[in-house]
């Protein structure tokens, strides 16, 4: 895999997480903490980013122990979650973390779809999108009411406490998300007598940085899973990326979600994998 693709995809991921953060802590060019206390427990958004160049050497081990010690101090003082993301291949580094109070809780994979068919035209998000199949549609959110529908589907899909709704709304309306497109999937239900009644059942958002279009928050109403809704959203995202001149459509998935195969069957390639470690301070 081209190193440039890795760099671009990773940069998109970090920028996305930074956009959610309301607290950033940098320490001696060794690590950066992204935190949002209102989203406690979210180990994708709340994370510790170690700087590059920590080698498997005695000098590296000393530096790592210093970092762990400092993280413990900051976690207690600031009362924030500490989730360390590292390259999954660094067994030496993982061993040191485990010996010093951190435990591995999950893995993350970064995947990319290389967009091959570039087009000169663009999708107008203010235009109604044609249904993917009869009775369903994917469209770019274009009103406050549709944004509320998007939020409702997102909270339901990921089983997020309703008390976090205001925090999530406020975060997504920040300047950092100005170029973001919120995608809403609606489908006509058979038990509805009104043919015009489309129920929101799926969501995702498209977060652009340079040539990468990041796909995040892909979720489906739990009562309507395994019905092709996620595939419809994914197809829409691929088409949107192609028609708007993006070279890459990227995303991240957690090992605990068991969705890597789903994306690989749709021409996404794994670019990197990371181990996620948690530090619990009593």
N, C-alpha and C positions, 0 to 999 in steps of 0.2 A: 504494500500500500504506500502511495506517495506520502512523504513526510509533510508536504504542504497541505494535503487533505486532513491529516491528523491535526496539524496546527490550527487550521481554519475551523474544524469541527469543535475542537476543544475550546477555542476562543469563544465560539458562539455559546457553548454550554456555560462557561464562566460568566460571560456578560449577562446571560439570562438569570443566573443565580444572584449576581450582584444587583440586578434590577429589583429583586425581592428584598434584599437585605436593607435593614435600617441601622446596621452597625457593622463597621469594618475595622478590624484590628490588624495592623502590620507589626511584625516583630523582627528587627535586625536583619531584614532580607532573608529570613529563614522560613517564615510562614505567614499566611494571611488567613484571618478568620472572617467568614461571612455569617452573620447571625440576624435572626428576627425572633425575638422572644415570643411574639404572638403566635408564631408557627412552631412552637416547641415540639420536638419529636420528629420533625421532617428532616431526614438525614440526606435528602437530595439537595434541598435549598440551604440548610444550615451545614456548613462544612469548613474544614481546615484544609488549606491548599499549601502543600509543602513546595518549596522552591526546587528548581531543577539542580542537579549537580551533587546531590547527596550520594556518595559512592559507598560501595560495600568494603569499607576499610575501618581500621581502628579510629581514624580521625572522624569518619562518618558516624560511627557508633557513638562517639562522644558528643557529637553535635545533635544526634537524635535524642540522646538522654537529656540533653539540655532543653531541647524543644518540648519533650514530654513533661519535664518539670515545670516549664513555663506555662504550658497548656493547663496543667492542674491548678496553678495559681490563678490564671485568668478565669477559668471555669468557676472557681469558688468566688472570686471577687466580683465578677460580672454576672454570675448566675445565668450562664448561657450553656447551651448544649455544645459538646465537642465531638464532632464526627470527622475523622481523618480519612481522606481519600488518597490512595497511593496506587501506583502501577501494580497490577496483580502478579507480575512476574518477579517482583523484588522480594524473594523469600527471606533474605537476610534482614531486610528492613521490617518485614512483617513479624519475624521472630522477636526482634527487639521490642516492638510495640506490645506484643502479647506478654512478654516478660515484665512489662512495666505498667500494667494496669489497664490496657486496652484489649478489647475483644472484637473479633471479626463478626459483623452482624449481617452483611450482605455483599453482593458484588454488583457492579454497574458495567454495562457494555455500551460503547458509543458506536452507532452504525450510520452508514451513509448510503444514499442512492445517488449515483452519478447521473445527472440529468443529461441525456444525449440529444434529444430533439429540441433545440432552441428555436423559439419563435419570436418574430418581431412585434407581434401584437400583445396586448395585456388584457387581463380580465378586469373589467370595471366592477368594483365591489358594490357600486350603487345599482347595478342592474340585477334583476332577478335571475338566478341561475336555473338552467333547465334541469328537470328532475333526472336523477341517475337512472331510476326505473320508475314505473308507474306508482304514484302515491308516495314518493319520497324525494327529498331534496337536500343538498348541501349548499350553504350560502355564507357569504361574509356578513357578519353582524353589521347592521347599518343604522340601528336606532337604540335608544336607551332601553326600550321594552325588550328588544332582542338580546341586549347585553344582560338584562336581568334573567332572561330565560337561559342564556349561556351559563351564568353563575349557578343557577339552580341545578342544571344538569351536571355541572362540574362537581358541585358539593355532593350530590347524590351518587355519582359514579365512583368517587374516591372515598365515600363515607366520611366526609369531613364535617366536623361539628358545626352546626348552624351559627354558633357564637363567633366563628372565625370569618363569617361572611363579610362583615364590614372591613376587617383587615385585608382580606383578599381583594375586595372591590377597590379599596383605597390604593393598594399596591399596584393593581393592574391599570389604574388610571393615572399613574405617575408619568412624568415626561419620558422616562426610560422606555415605556411601552407605546410611544406615539406611533411608531411604524408597524406595530404588531397588528395582525389580522386575526380576529376571533371567528372561528368557523362553527356554525351550528347545523346539526343534522336534524331534520324533522321528517316525520312519517305519518301518513294517514292511517288511523287504526280502524279495523273492521267493525268494532263495536260502536263507532261514532256515526250518528245519523247525518251529521253535517259534513258533506263532502269536502268543504273547505277547511275543516278542522285538522290541522297538522300538529302533532304533539312533538315537542323537543325531546329527542332520545339520545343524542350524542353530541360531543364537542371536541374541539382541539384549538390550538392557537399556533400561528406561524410567526416566528421571531427572526427577523433578518439581520445579518451582519455580513457586510461585503458580499462575497459570492455564495455564502451559505444561508439557506433558509432552514431555521431550526423548527422542528415539529415537537410541540410540548402539549401536556394536559389532554392527551387523547383518551377520552373516556366514553363509556356507554352506560345508559340506564341499566341497572343490574337485572331488572326483570326482562330485558330485551337483548341479552347477550347471545352470542353464537348465531346471530341472524344477519350477519354481513354489514352491520352498521360501521364497525371499525374499518372494514375494507373500503367502504364507500368514502369515509373521511380520508383515508390514506390515498385513494385514487384522486380525490379532489386536490389534496396537497401536492401530489406529484404533478398533476396538470397545472396547478397554479404556479409551481416553481418553474416548470418548463416555459410557460407562456409569459413569465415575467423576468426571464433572463438569468435565473440562478443556475450556477454550475452544479451545486450540491444541495440535496435535501437530507438533513441530518436529524438524528434523534438519539435518545438514551433510554435504556430499559434496565430495570432491576432484575437480578437473577430470581428473586422471590416472586416475581410476576409471571414467570414462565412464558414470556412472549417473544423471546429471541427468534425462535423458529418461525413464528408468524411473519416477522419482518424479513427474515432471510428468504422465505418463499416468495417474497415480493421484491426481490432483487436488491435488498439492502445487504451491505457487506460490513462485517465487524471490523472496526478500525482500532479500537483499544478496549481493554477491560481493566477495571480498577477494583481493589478490595476496599471495603468501607469498615472502618474500625470506630467503636464507640468508647468514650471515656466517661464512666459514671462516677460522680463525686458525691459521697454521702454527706 
